[in-house]
């Protein structure tokens, strides 16, 4: 699997850095419909398209190791 996993959702580009994620699951706790802890102990996407923009931002910002990065439609980094 690649070191990064990315999705574009509601004007946001969200990247999971699989090398940084250590499986705290804070993002999955905040938005379980968007993120889940995979069998390898790293978070992956489920259905982020079903999650509102603000909730996605909150979930991504909850990562204590900054494994999730979010950019807006203008390329401005919003998280971390």
C-alpha positions in Angstrom: 0.0 0.0 0.0 1.1 3.6 -0.7 2.6 5.8 2.1 -0.3 8.3 1.5 -4.0 7.9 1.0 -6.0 10.9 -0.4 -9.6 11.8 -1.0 -11.3 15.0 -2.2 -14.5 15.7 -0.3 -16.6 18.8 -0.3 -13.9 21.1 -1.5 -11.3 19.6 0.8 -8.3 17.4 -0.1 -7.6 15.1 2.8 -4.4 13.1 3.1 -3.6 10.3 5.5 0.1 9.8 6.0 0.3 6.1 6.7 3.9 6.4 7.9 3.0 8.9 10.6 -0.3 7.4 11.8 0.1 5.2 14.9 -3.6 4.3 15.3 -4.8 6.6 18.1 -8.2 6.6 16.3 -9.1 10.1 17.4 -10.3 10.9 13.9 -12.4 7.7 13.8 -13.9 8.7 17.2 -14.9 12.1 15.9 -16.2 10.8 12.5 -16.6 7.1 12.4 -18.4 7.2 9.1 -15.3 8.8 7.5 -12.4 7.0 9.1 -11.7 3.5 10.5 -8.7 1.7 12.0 -7.6 -0.9 9.5 -6.2 -4.3 10.3 -2.7 -3.0 10.0 -3.2 -0.5 12.8 -3.4 2.5 10.5 -6.5 4.7 9.9 -8.1 4.5 6.4 -11.1 6.2 4.8 -14.5 4.6 4.9 -17.1 7.1 3.5 -15.9 10.6 4.1 -18.4 11.8 1.5 -21.2 11.3 4.0 -19.5 13.6 6.6 -20.0 17.3 6.7 -17.0 19.6 6.0 -16.7 21.0 9.6 -16.9 17.5 11.1 -14.2 16.3 8.8 -12.0 19.3 9.8 -12.6 18.6 13.5 -11.8 14.9 13.0 -8.6 15.5 11.1 -7.5 18.2 13.6 -8.0 15.6 16.5 -4.9 13.6 15.3 -2.2 14.0 18.0 0.6 13.1 15.6 -0.6 15.2 12.6 -1.0 12.2 10.3 -3.9 13.9 8.6 -3.4 17.0 6.4 -6.2 19.0 4.9 -6.2 21.6 2.2 -9.1 23.7 1.0 -10.1 24.3 -2.6 -7.6 27.1 -3.0 -4.7 24.9 -1.8 -4.5 26.5 1.6 -3.5 24.1 4.3 -6.2 24.0 7.0 -5.0 21.1 9.2 -2.6 20.8 10.9 
